[in-house]
Amino acid sequence: MRLDADVAIVGAGMAGASLAAELAGRATVLLLEAEDQPGYHATGRSAAFWAESYGGPFVQPLTTASEPFLEARGLLKPRGALHLAEADGLAALAAIEAEFGGRVSFERLDRNRLEALLPGLRAGWVSGLLEPSCADIDVAALHGLYLAEARREGARLATRAEVRGLRREDGGWRIDTAAGKFAASVVVDAAGAWADRVAAMAGAAPVGLQPYRRTLSQLRVAPAVSPDLPLVIDALGRFYFKPEAGGRLWLSPHDETPCSPSDCAAEEIDVAEAIDRLERVVDWKVERVERSWAGLRTFAPDRRPVYGFDPAAPGFFWCAGQGGFGIQTAPAAAKLAAALLLGHPATLDPAPYAPGRFGSPDG
């Protein structure tokens, strides 16, 4: 069988593009993207922040290890995050502090300091945790950097190349796509919400990935939002908001609505719910909703990413289940996945992310 590449990566969003950039030059790489352009789904709809506490203790090492790469390329802009609580959220604040065990720096804020940091804060919000290290990420620049690096090192990108079939042959893979047929030694499943479907084509047992819809809206509010406002996150997980260019506000109801893999869209009820929650936090007036959108966040059952060779399907490698944390963890995750693919030592422990942790389909 004549090979088109050593490694064929299914999906050219952030996960696939970052891994292609890490591998190219050390292996021949083919990126297969189902859409007209890479990054159409989850990557292009990110809330665009980097926060070490976001995603839990198994995501944090990947996030923290990604910072040097992002900083060195000027892709982070200081923002800070404020975890905000009413009286019934105080235990949740304490849990955030305890969960990270000193690995993330926090500062407790009382009501007076909260008012100074967040003008218009309504009564009842009594305590907060400031996470100074939180930053904005230039998502488009990061994704573009990875795609450009992959191309420079010889990786090939095929768009409109939805995978329709996978067949093991002569120790490699025959790959049937909408753009034609290809062959590779290894297939990497970086297909996001569609990753379990790709795995099923390869004869690998699905790991139980579930896509969830997450809503974001861009608002005009009065008074105009200060660009120095931190990312504000409800300790009980009911909303988050952050300033954007031109005095706008990005707002999410922090929703996770189970859905099938799809080109999802925001629903009016979720936008209205987000605005209602915002108005219970601050006395700002929402003047208009400029636009709303939704993205997919895809999680494994234990909400950890899945990186590694499938234990039962030779030559099939998982790079999936990044949830809402795939952007902020991309540099470290790509290095980890590339090390596993190439048989090199990994800097981070790969065991928490191994696909074998789910056991056999029969339990």
C-alpha positions in Angstrom: 0.0 0.0 0.0 1.4 3.4 -1.0 1.1 5.9 1.8 0.1 9.5 1.4 1.3 10.3 4.9 2.7 8.7 8.0 0.0 10.3 10.1 -3.5 11.4 8.9 -5.2 13.7 11.4 -9.0 13.9 11.2 -10.0 17.4 12.0 -8.1 20.7 11.5 -9.4 22.7 14.5 -7.1 23.7 17.3 -6.4 20.1 18.4 -5.6 18.8 14.9 -3.7 21.9 13.8 -1.5 22.1 16.9 -0.6 18.4 16.7 0.1 18.7 12.9 2.6 21.5 13.7 4.3 19.4 16.4 4.6 16.4 14.1 5.4 17.9 10.8 9.1 17.8 10.0 9.4 14.6 12.1 6.7 12.7 10.2 4.7 13.3 7.0 1.3 14.7 8.0 -2.1 14.9 6.2 -4.8 17.1 7.8 -8.3 16.1 6.8 -11.0 18.8 7.4 -14.7 18.2 6.8 -15.5 21.9 6.4 -14.6 24.5 3.8 -12.1 26.0 6.3 -10.4 24.8 9.5 -11.7 25.9 12.9 -15.4 26.4 11.9 -17.0 24.7 14.9 -15.5 24.8 18.5 -12.2 26.6 17.7 -13.9 29.6 15.9 -16.5 30.1 18.7 -14.3 30.2 21.8 -14.7 32.6 24.6 -11.0 33.2 24.2 -9.6 33.1 27.7 -6.7 31.3 29.5 -7.5 30.4 33.1 -5.5 27.9 35.2 -8.6 27.1 37.3 -10.8 26.4 34.4 -11.4 22.7 33.8 -10.4 21.2 37.0 -7.2 19.7 38.4 -6.5 17.3 35.5 -6.8 20.1 32.9 -4.7 22.6 35.0 -1.3 21.0 34.3 -1.9 21.2 30.6 -3.1 24.8 30.9 -0.1 25.9 33.0 2.4 24.1 30.8 1.0 25.9 27.8 1.7 29.4 29.2 5.4 29.7 28.1 4.5 29.0 24.5 1.6 31.4 24.5 3.5 34.2 26.3 6.6 33.9 24.0 4.5 34.5 20.9 2.5 37.4 22.4 -0.8 35.5 22.3 -1.8 36.3 25.9 -3.1 39.6 27.1 -3.5 40.1 30.9 -7.1 40.1 32.1 -7.5 38.5 35.5 -10.6 36.5 36.6 -13.0 37.2 39.4 -14.9 34.2 40.9 -17.9 35.8 42.4 -20.2 34.5 45.1 -23.4 35.2 47.0 -23.8 33.8 50.5 -24.9 30.4 49.0 -21.7 30.3 46.9 -19.2 30.7 49.7 -18.6 26.9 49.9 -18.0 26.8 46.1 -15.4 29.5 46.5 -13.7 27.5 49.2 -13.8 24.4 47.0 -12.1 26.2 44.1 -9.3 27.2 46.5 -9.0 23.6 47.9 -9.2 21.9 44.5 -6.0 23.4 43.2 -4.0 23.0 46.4 -1.7 26.0 45.9 -1.0 25.3 42.2 -3.0 28.4 41.2 -2.6 31.8 42.9 -5.9 33.3 44.3 -6.6 36.4 46.4 -9.8 36.7 48.6 -11.8 39.8 48.1 -14.4 41.2 50.5 -17.4 43.3 49.5 -15.6 46.6 49.5 -12.9 45.4 47.2 -15.5 43.8 45.0 -17.3 47.1 44.5 -14.1 48.8 43.5 -13.3 46.1 41.0 -16.8 45.7 39.6 -18.8 49.0 39.4 -22.6 48.6 39.7 -22.4 45.3 41.7 -25.7 44.6 43.3 -26.3 43.8 47.0 -25.9 40.2 48.0 -22.6 39.5 46.2 -20.4 39.2 49.3 -17.1 37.6 48.4 -14.8 36.8 45.5 -11.6 35.1 44.5 -9.3 37.0 42.2 -7.2 34.9 39.9 -4.6 37.4 38.6 -3.0 35.0 36.0 -6.1 34.7 33.8 -5.5 36.2 30.3 -7.2 36.7 27.0 -6.0 34.4 24.1 -5.8 35.5 20.5 -7.4 32.3 19.3 -7.3 33.1 15.6 -3.6 34.0 15.7 -2.8 30.8 17.6 -4.8 28.6 15.2 -3.3 30.4 12.2 0.2 30.0 13.6 -0.2 26.3 14.0 -1.6 25.9 10.5 1.2 28.0 9.0 3.9 26.1 10.9 2.4 22.7 9.8 2.5 23.9 6.1 6.0 25.2 6.4 7.1 21.7 7.6 5.4 20.0 4.8 2.0 19.0 6.2 -0.8 18.8 3.6 -4.3 20.2 4.3 -7.4 18.8 2.5 -10.6 20.6 3.2 -14.1 19.4 2.3 -12.7 16.0 3.2 -15.3 14.5 5.5 -14.2 11.0 6.5 -16.7 8.4 5.3 -14.9 5.2 5.9 -11.7 3.7 7.5 -10.3 0.3 6.7 -7.2 -1.4 8.2 -5.0 -2.7 5.4 -1.4 -3.9 5.2 -0.6 -2.5 8.6 -2.0 0.9 7.7 -5.3 2.7 7.1 -7.3 3.2 3.9 -9.3 6.5 4.4 -12.3 7.2 2.3 -13.2 10.9 2.3 -15.4 13.4 0.4 -12.2 14.7 -1.2 -10.9 11.3 -2.3 -9.1 8.3 -0.9 -5.9 8.4 1.2 -3.7 6.0 3.0 -1.7 6.5 6.2 0.1 4.4 8.8 -1.7 6.1 11.7 -5.0 7.8 12.0 -5.4 10.5 14.6 -9.0 11.2 15.7 -9.1 15.0 16.4 -12.7 15.3 15.1 -14.1 17.0 18.2 -17.8 16.3 18.6 -17.6 13.8 15.8 -14.7 11.8 17.4 -16.8 8.8 18.6 -18.3 8.5 15.1 -14.8 8.4 13.5 -13.7 5.9 16.1 -16.6 3.6 15.2 -15.6 3.7 11.5 -12.2 2.4 12.6 -13.6 -0.4 14.7 -12.6 1.3 18.0 -15.0 1.4 20.9 -16.5 4.8 21.4 -15.4 6.3 24.8 -18.7 8.0 25.4 -18.0 11.5 24.2 -20.9 13.9 24.7 -21.2 17.3 22.9 -22.8 20.2 24.8 -24.0 23.5 23.4 -22.5 26.6 25.0 -24.1 30.0 24.3 -22.4 33.4 24.0 -23.8 36.8 23.2 -22.1 40.1 22.4 -23.9 43.0 24.1 -24.0 46.8 24.3 -24.5 47.9 27.9 -24.7 51.2 29.7 -22.6 52.4 31.3 -20.0 51.3 28.8 -17.9 48.4 29.9 -14.4 49.2 31.0 -11.7 47.4 29.1 -10.0 46.7 32.4 -12.9 44.6 33.8 -11.8 41.1 34.7 -13.4 38.0 33.4 -16.3 37.5 35.9 -17.3 33.9 36.7 -20.1 32.8 39.0 -18.8 30.4 41.7 -21.9 28.3 41.2 -21.5 28.1 37.4 -24.5 30.2 36.3 -22.7 32.8 34.1 -19.5 34.4 33.0 -18.8 37.7 31.2 -15.9 39.7 30.0 -15.2 42.9 28.1 -14.5 42.9 24.4 -13.3 45.5 22.0 -15.3 48.7 21.5 -16.9 48.7 24.9 -18.8 45.5 24.3 -19.5 42.7 26.7 -19.4 39.0 26.0 -21.9 37.1 28.2 -22.6 33.4 28.6 -25.2 31.6 30.8 -22.6 28.9 31.3 -25.0 26.5 29.7 -24.2 22.9 28.8 -27.1 21.5 26.8 -26.5 18.0 25.5 -26.9 17.8 21.8 -25.8 15.7 18.8 -22.7 16.7 16.7 -24.0 19.6 14.6 -23.5 23.2 13.5 -25.4 24.4 16.5 -26.8 27.9 17.0 -27.8 30.0 20.0 -31.4 29.7 21.2 -33.3 32.8 22.3 -34.3 31.4 25.7 -30.6 30.8 26.6 -29.7 34.4 25.6 -32.6 35.7 27.6 -31.6 33.6 30.6 -28.0 35.0 30.4 -29.2 38.6 30.3 -31.5 37.9 33.3 -28.6 36.5 35.3 -26.4 39.4 34.4 -29.0 41.9 35.5 -29.1 40.2 38.9 -25.4 40.8 39.3 -24.9 44.4 38.1 -27.1 47.4 37.6 -26.0 47.9 34.0 -28.7 48.3 31.3 -28.5 46.0 28.3 -29.1 48.3 25.3 -29.0 45.7 22.6 -27.8 42.2 21.7 -25.5 42.7 18.7 -25.0 39.0 18.0 -25.3 35.6 19.6 -23.7 32.2 18.8 -23.1 28.8 20.2 -20.3 26.3 20.1 -19.8 22.7 21.0 -17.9 21.5 24.1 -17.3 17.8 23.9 -16.5 15.8 27.1 -15.5 12.2 27.9 -17.5 10.7 30.8 -14.9 11.8 33.4 -14.4 15.2 31.7 -10.7 14.7 31.0 -9.2 14.9 27.5 -8.4 11.7 25.7 -4.9 11.3 24.3 -3.2 8.1 23.2 -3.3 5.0 21.1 -6.5 3.0 21.3 -5.9 -0.2 23.2 -7.8 -2.4 20.8 -7.5 -0.6 17.4 -3.9 -0.7 16.1 -2.7 2.5 14.6 -5.7 4.5 15.8 -4.8 7.5 18.1 -7.3 9.6 20.2 -6.9 13.4 20.4 -10.4 14.3 21.6 -12.6 15.3 24.5 -11.0 18.7 25.2 -14.3 20.2 26.4 -14.1 23.9 26.6 -10.4 23.9 27.4 -8.8 22.9 24.1 -7.6 26.4 23.2 -5.9 27.1 26.5 -4.2 23.7 26.7 -3.3 23.3 23.0 0.5 23.9 23.2 1.1 21.4 26.0 -1.5 18.9 24.7 0.0 18.9 21.3 3.5 18.2 22.7 2.1 15.4 24.8 0.2 13.8 21.9 3.2 14.1 19.6 5.5 12.5 22.1 3.1 9.5 22.5 2.8 9.2 18.7 6.5 9.3 18.1 7.4 7.1 21.0 9.3 9.8 22.8 9.3 10.6 26.6 6.5 12.9 27.6 7.0 15.9 29.9 3.6 15.5 31.4 2.2 12.2 32.8 0.0 10.8 30.0 -1.8 8.3 32.3 -4.8 10.5 33.3 -5.6 11.1 29.6 -5.1 7.5 28.3 -8.1 6.1 26.3 -7.6 2.7 28.1 -8.9 4.2 31.3 -12.5 3.6 30.1 -12.0 -0.2 30.0 -13.6 -2.6 27.5 -17.0 -2.0 26.0 -18.3 -4.8 28.2 -17.0 -3.2 31.4 
